[in-house]
Amino acid sequence: EAVEMKKNPATSKKRQSKFGDVQQQKPVNQREFELVQKKIAEKPLIRQRYYLTLPSRRLYVGNLPVSVGLDKLSLLEFFNTVLMNLGMKTVNPIIEIHMQGASRFCFLEF
C-alpha cells in the first residue's frame, strides 16, 4: 500500500511504502499529461456531438407484429445478424433499440 507524496505531473513522483522507504517512479511525460487534460476538457463536447448526431444514427422500423412477442433482445440479435450477413464489418453495429413495451415500432440506434 503506497502513499503518494508529490503530485506534480511534470516531475518524477515519489511514493512511500508502509515501511517508510521512498521509491522513485518514472517521470510523467508533460505531453501525456496535457493530452489527458484535453480529453477531460472535451467530454462536454463529446456528449454534445453524441446528441447532435443522434437523429442521423437512428432508424425507424415499423409494422412489427405484436402477436409474436418481440422484445429488445430478440430484435437486437435479429438486426445484428442480418447486418453481419449483408457484409457489415462492425461487430454488433446496433448500439441500442428504443421500444416501449409490446409496440408496433422501434428505433435502432447505430
C-alpha atoms as an extended CHARMM CRD file, in Angstrom:
* protein
*
       110  EXT
         1         1  GLU       CA              0.0000000000        0.0000000000        0.0000000000  PROA      1               0.0000000000
         2         2  ALA       CA              1.7090000000        3.2000000000       -1.1520000000  PROA      2               0.0000000000
         3         3  VAL       CA              1.0470000000        6.8100000000       -0.2330000000  PROA      3               0.0000000000
         4         4  GLU       CA              1.6790000000        9.4680000000       -2.8400000000  PROA      4               0.0000000000
         5         5  MET       CA              3.9200000000       12.2600000000       -1.5910000000  PROA      5               0.0000000000
         6         6  LYS       CA              4.1840000000       14.5480000000       -4.6710000000  PROA      6               0.0000000000
         7         7  LYS       CA              1.5240000000       15.3350000000       -7.2490000000  PROA      7               0.0000000000
         8         8  ASN       CA              3.3500000000       17.4830000000       -9.7960000000  PROA      8               0.0000000000
         9         9  PRO       CA              2.8620000000       15.6930000000      -13.1500000000  PROA      9               0.0000000000
        10        10  ALA       CA              5.9050000000       17.2590000000      -14.8000000000  PROA      10              0.0000000000
        11        11  THR       CA              8.3600000000       15.9020000000      -12.2610000000  PROA      11              0.0000000000
        12        12  SER       CA              9.0170000000       12.4300000000      -11.0430000000  PROA      12              0.0000000000
        13        13  LYS       CA              6.7880000000       11.0100000000       -8.3490000000  PROA      13              0.0000000000
        14        14  LYS       CA              7.9300000000        9.6410000000       -5.0400000000  PROA      14              0.0000000000
        15        15  ARG       CA              5.9900000000        7.0120000000       -3.1840000000  PROA      15              0.0000000000
        16        16  GLN       CA              6.4650000000        5.9850000000        0.3640000000  PROA      16              0.0000000000
        17        17  SER       CA              5.6540000000        2.4210000000        1.2670000000  PROA      17              0.0000000000
        18        18  LYS       CA              4.1810000000        1.4150000000        4.5920000000  PROA      18              0.0000000000
        19        19  PHE       CA              7.7020000000        0.5070000000        5.7410000000  PROA      19              0.0000000000
        20        20  GLY       CA              8.9180000000        4.0920000000        5.2940000000  PROA      20              0.0000000000
        21        21  ASP       CA             11.3090000000        3.6620000000        2.3660000000  PROA      21              0.0000000000
        22        22  VAL       CA             10.8890000000        6.0480000000       -0.5540000000  PROA      22              0.0000000000
        23        23  GLN       CA             10.7320000000        4.6070000000       -4.0620000000  PROA      23              0.0000000000
        24        24  GLN       CA             11.4480000000        6.6660000000       -7.1890000000  PROA      24              0.0000000000
        25        25  GLN       CA              8.9470000000        6.2900000000      -10.0350000000  PROA      25              0.0000000000
        26        26  LYS       CA              9.1670000000        7.0380000000      -13.7280000000  PROA      26              0.0000000000
        27        27  PRO       CA              8.5330000000       10.7290000000      -14.5100000000  PROA      27              0.0000000000
        28        28  VAL       CA              5.2050000000       11.5820000000      -16.1120000000  PROA      28              0.0000000000
        29        29  ASN       CA              5.5220000000       12.9510000000      -19.6140000000  PROA      29              0.0000000000
        30        30  GLN       CA              4.1960000000       16.5300000000      -19.7950000000  PROA      30              0.0000000000
        31        31  ARG       CA              2.7380000000       15.8610000000      -23.2570000000  PROA      31              0.0000000000
        32        32  GLU       CA              0.7810000000       12.8440000000      -21.9660000000  PROA      32              0.0000000000
        33        33  PHE       CA             -0.4900000000       14.9240000000      -19.0730000000  PROA      33              0.0000000000
        34        34  GLU       CA             -1.6750000000       17.6550000000      -21.4650000000  PROA      34              0.0000000000
        35        35  LEU       CA             -3.4430000000       15.0960000000      -23.6820000000  PROA      35              0.0000000000
        36        36  VAL       CA             -5.3110000000       13.6790000000      -20.6900000000  PROA      36              0.0000000000
        37        37  GLN       CA             -6.3260000000       17.1760000000      -19.6060000000  PROA      37              0.0000000000
        38        38  LYS       CA             -7.5380000000       17.9060000000      -23.1550000000  PROA      38              0.0000000000
        39        39  LYS       CA             -9.6540000000       14.7290000000      -23.1960000000  PROA      39              0.0000000000
        40        40  ILE       CA            -11.1970000000       15.6740000000      -19.8700000000  PROA      40              0.0000000000
        41        41  ALA       CA            -11.9990000000       19.1520000000      -21.2070000000  PROA      41              0.0000000000
        42        42  GLU       CA            -13.5680000000       17.6680000000      -24.3650000000  PROA      42              0.0000000000
        43        43  LYS       CA            -16.0620000000       15.4330000000      -22.5470000000  PROA      43              0.0000000000
        44        44  PRO       CA            -18.8870000000       18.0040000000      -22.7580000000  PROA      44              0.0000000000
        45        45  LEU       CA            -18.1220000000       18.3500000000      -26.4840000000  PROA      45              0.0000000000
        46        46  ILE       CA            -18.2670000000       14.5870000000      -26.9550000000  PROA      46              0.0000000000
        47        47  ARG       CA            -21.6210000000       14.4930000000      -25.1900000000  PROA      47              0.0000000000
        48        48  GLN       CA            -22.8390000000       17.3920000000      -27.3550000000  PROA      48              0.0000000000
        49        49  ARG       CA            -21.6970000000       15.6460000000      -30.5590000000  PROA      49              0.0000000000
        50        50  TYR       CA            -23.4900000000       12.4790000000      -29.4320000000  PROA      50              0.0000000000
        51        51  TYR       CA            -26.8190000000       14.2950000000      -29.1520000000  PROA      51              0.0000000000
        52        52  LEU       CA            -26.2780000000       16.2970000000      -32.3440000000  PROA      52              0.0000000000
        53        53  THR       CA            -25.6770000000       13.1680000000      -34.4280000000  PROA      53              0.0000000000
        54        54  LEU       CA            -28.3750000000       11.0640000000      -32.7530000000  PROA      54              0.0000000000
        55        55  PRO       CA            -31.1190000000       11.7440000000      -35.3550000000  PROA      55              0.0000000000
        56        56  SER       CA            -28.8230000000       10.6290000000      -38.1860000000  PROA      56              0.0000000000
        57        57  ARG       CA            -27.8900000000        7.4270000000      -36.3390000000  PROA      57              0.0000000000
        58        58  ARG       CA            -31.4880000000        6.3170000000      -35.6770000000  PROA      58              0.0000000000
        59        59  LEU       CA            -33.5390000000        4.1370000000      -37.9810000000  PROA      59              0.0000000000
        60        60  TYR       CA            -37.3070000000        3.7610000000      -37.6510000000  PROA      60              0.0000000000
        61        61  VAL       CA            -38.6640000000        0.2180000000      -38.0150000000  PROA      61              0.0000000000
        62        62  GLY       CA            -42.4480000000       -0.0530000000      -38.2040000000  PROA      62              0.0000000000
        63        63  ASN       CA            -45.1850000000       -2.6650000000      -38.6430000000  PROA      63              0.0000000000
        64        64  LEU       CA            -43.6840000000       -5.0470000000      -36.1010000000  PROA      64              0.0000000000
        65        65  PRO       CA            -46.0110000000       -7.9760000000      -35.3400000000  PROA      65              0.0000000000
        66        66  VAL       CA            -47.4400000000       -7.6450000000      -31.8220000000  PROA      66              0.0000000000
        67        67  SER       CA            -48.6740000000      -11.2570000000      -31.5670000000  PROA      67              0.0000000000
        68        68  VAL       CA            -45.1400000000      -12.7270000000      -31.8540000000  PROA      68              0.0000000000
        69        69  GLY       CA            -43.9610000000      -11.1460000000      -28.5980000000  PROA      69              0.0000000000
        70        70  LEU       CA            -40.8560000000       -9.3660000000      -29.8180000000  PROA      70              0.0000000000
        71        71  ASP       CA            -38.5850000000       -7.7880000000      -27.2450000000  PROA      71              0.0000000000
        72        72  LYS       CA            -35.4540000000       -5.6350000000      -27.4500000000  PROA      72              0.0000000000
        73        73  LEU       CA            -33.0410000000       -8.5430000000      -27.1350000000  PROA      73              0.0000000000
        74        74  SER       CA            -34.5910000000      -10.6290000000      -29.9310000000  PROA      74              0.0000000000
        75        75  LEU       CA            -34.7470000000       -7.5920000000      -32.2330000000  PROA      75              0.0000000000
        76        76  LEU       CA            -31.1300000000       -6.7080000000      -31.4330000000  PROA      76              0.0000000000
        77        77  GLU       CA            -29.9420000000      -10.2390000000      -32.2420000000  PROA      77              0.0000000000
        78        78  PHE       CA            -32.0070000000      -10.3440000000      -35.4380000000  PROA      78              0.0000000000
        79        79  PHE       CA            -30.8430000000       -6.9980000000      -36.8630000000  PROA      79              0.0000000000
        80        80  ASN       CA            -27.1970000000       -7.5470000000      -35.8820000000  PROA      80              0.0000000000
        81        81  THR       CA            -27.2730000000      -10.9580000000      -37.6130000000  PROA      81              0.0000000000
        82        82  VAL       CA            -28.8820000000       -9.5060000000      -40.7500000000  PROA      82              0.0000000000
        83        83  LEU       CA            -26.3390000000       -6.6640000000      -40.9370000000  PROA      83              0.0000000000
        84        84  MET       CA            -23.4110000000       -9.0590000000      -40.4590000000  PROA      84              0.0000000000
        85        85  ASN       CA            -24.7740000000      -11.3240000000      -43.2430000000  PROA      85              0.0000000000
        86        86  LEU       CA            -25.0870000000       -8.3010000000      -45.5400000000  PROA      86              0.0000000000
        87        87  GLY       CA            -21.3450000000       -7.7030000000      -45.1600000000  PROA      87              0.0000000000
        88        88  MET       CA            -21.0760000000       -5.1280000000      -42.3760000000  PROA      88              0.0000000000
        89        89  LYS       CA            -17.6230000000       -5.4740000000      -40.8010000000  PROA      89              0.0000000000
        90        90  THR       CA            -18.5180000000       -3.8660000000      -37.4490000000  PROA      90              0.0000000000
        91        91  VAL       CA            -19.3240000000       -6.3740000000      -34.7370000000  PROA      91              0.0000000000
        92        92  ASN       CA            -22.7140000000       -5.5810000000      -33.1690000000  PROA      92              0.0000000000
        93        93  PRO       CA            -23.3510000000       -2.3700000000      -35.1420000000  PROA      93              0.0000000000
        94        94  ILE       CA            -26.5910000000       -1.5720000000      -33.3180000000  PROA      94              0.0000000000
        95        95  ILE       CA            -25.9060000000        0.2350000000      -30.0440000000  PROA      95              0.0000000000
        96        96  GLU       CA            -29.4330000000        0.2730000000      -28.6790000000  PROA      96              0.0000000000
        97        97  ILE       CA            -33.0610000000       -0.3660000000      -29.5290000000  PROA      97              0.0000000000
        98        98  HSD       CA            -35.6970000000        2.0720000000      -28.2960000000  PROA      98              0.0000000000
        99        99  MET       CA            -39.0340000000        0.3300000000      -27.9250000000  PROA      99              0.0000000000
       100       100  GLN       CA            -41.8750000000        0.7510000000      -25.4730000000  PROA      100             0.0000000000
       101       101  GLY       CA            -43.4930000000       -2.4720000000      -24.3110000000  PROA      101             0.0000000000
       102       102  ALA       CA            -45.2690000000       -4.5020000000      -26.9940000000  PROA      102             0.0000000000
       103       103  SER       CA            -45.0480000000       -1.7250000000      -29.5360000000  PROA      103             0.0000000000
       104       104  ARG       CA            -45.5710000000       -1.9600000000      -33.2920000000  PROA      104             0.0000000000
       105       105  PHE       CA            -42.4480000000        0.1090000000      -33.9540000000  PROA      105             0.0000000000
       106       106  CYS       CA            -38.9230000000        0.6980000000      -32.6600000000  PROA      106             0.0000000000
       107       107  PHE       CA            -35.8900000000        2.8680000000      -33.3050000000  PROA      107             0.0000000000
       108       108  LEU       CA            -32.4940000000        1.2720000000      -33.9740000000  PROA      108             0.0000000000
       109       109  GLU       CA            -29.5300000000        3.3380000000      -32.8510000000  PROA      109             0.0000000000
       110       110  PHE       CA            -26.2230000000        2.8710000000      -34.6730000000  PROA      110             0.0000000000
